[in-house]
Amino acid sequence: MDSAKSDYIRTLRRLPLFTDLSDAELAQVAEGASRLYFEEGTLIFGEGDVCRELVIVAEGTVKYSYVGIKRETATPWHRAQRQFARGSGRL
């Protein structure tokens, strides 16, 4: 097994989504994996784009935002603050 595939399997093994998969199943998932690198501020995909892959962030962080019904941009932090302010008690 090549080192890239071994790295992918180690990364997948750490994720709850893949904990029940056998080594052979993880190897199959890793077979279709590729590693991409993005510069800070790069748009990975936009609202309305068709998603044909699973994106796993192995290192770094991702900021996401969406345009709500009122056409305002909301980040996860903004949405959580609004829910908390309304007294839902849940984030």
C-alpha positions as CSV (number, residue, x, y, z in Angstrom):
1,M,0.0,0.0,0.0
2,D,1.4,3.4,-0.9
3,S,2.0,6.0,1.7
4,A,-0.7,8.4,0.4
5,K,-3.3,5.7,0.7
6,S,-2.1,4.9,4.2
7,D,-2.4,8.5,5.2
8,Y,-5.9,8.7,3.9
9,I,-6.9,5.6,5.8
10,R,-5.4,7.0,9.0
11,T,-7.4,10.3,8.5
12,L,-10.6,8.4,7.7
13,R,-10.2,6.2,10.8
14,R,-10.3,9.2,13.1
15,L,-13.7,10.3,11.8
16,P,-16.9,9.1,13.5
17,L,-18.6,8.6,10.1
18,F,-16.1,5.8,9.3
19,T,-15.6,4.1,12.6
20,D,-17.7,1.0,11.7
21,L,-15.8,0.3,8.4
22,S,-13.4,-2.5,8.1
23,D,-9.8,-2.1,7.0
24,A,-10.8,-3.3,3.5
25,E,-13.8,-0.9,3.3
26,L,-11.6,2.0,4.4
27,A,-9.1,1.1,1.7
28,Q,-11.9,1.3,-0.9
29,V,-12.8,4.7,0.3
30,A,-9.2,5.8,0.4
31,E,-8.8,4.5,-3.2
32,G,-11.1,7.3,-4.4
33,A,-9.6,10.0,-2.2
34,S,-7.4,12.8,-3.3
35,R,-5.7,15.5,-1.3
36,L,-6.2,19.2,-2.2
37,Y,-4.6,22.3,-0.9
38,F,-6.3,25.7,-0.8
39,E,-4.9,29.1,-0.1
40,E,-6.6,31.1,2.6
41,G,-9.7,32.8,1.3
42,T,-10.3,30.3,-1.6
43,L,-13.9,29.6,-2.3
44,I,-14.2,25.8,-2.3
45,F,-17.9,25.7,-3.4
46,G,-20.7,28.2,-3.5
47,E,-24.4,28.2,-2.6
48,G,-26.3,26.3,-5.2
49,D,-23.4,24.3,-6.5
50,V,-24.0,20.6,-7.0
51,C,-21.9,18.6,-4.5
52,R,-20.5,15.4,-5.9
53,E,-17.9,14.6,-3.3
54,L,-17.3,14.5,0.4
55,V,-14.9,17.1,1.6
56,I,-12.9,16.3,4.7
57,V,-10.7,19.0,6.3
58,A,-7.6,17.2,7.5
59,E,-5.8,20.4,8.5
60,G,-6.8,24.0,9.0
61,T,-10.3,25.5,9.2
62,V,-13.1,26.3,6.9
63,K,-15.5,29.2,7.2
64,Y,-18.9,28.7,5.7
65,S,-21.7,31.2,5.2
66,Y,-25.1,31.2,3.5
67,V,-27.6,33.7,2.4
68,G,-30.8,33.3,4.5
69,I,-34.4,34.0,3.6
70,K,-33.9,37.7,4.2
71,R,-30.9,37.6,1.8
72,E,-28.5,38.3,4.7
73,T,-25.2,36.5,5.0
74,A,-25.0,34.4,8.1
75,T,-22.0,32.5,9.4
76,P,-22.4,29.6,11.9
77,W,-21.5,32.1,14.8
78,H,-24.2,34.5,13.7
79,R,-26.8,31.8,13.5
80,A,-25.9,30.5,17.0
81,Q,-26.1,34.0,18.4
82,R,-29.6,34.6,17.0
83,Q,-30.9,31.3,18.3
84,F,-29.4,32.0,21.8
85,A,-30.9,35.5,21.8
86,R,-34.3,34.1,21.0
87,G,-34.1,32.0,24.1
88,S,-34.1,28.6,22.4
89,G,-31.4,27.4,24.8
90,R,-29.9,25.3,22.0
91,L,-27.1,26.0,19.6
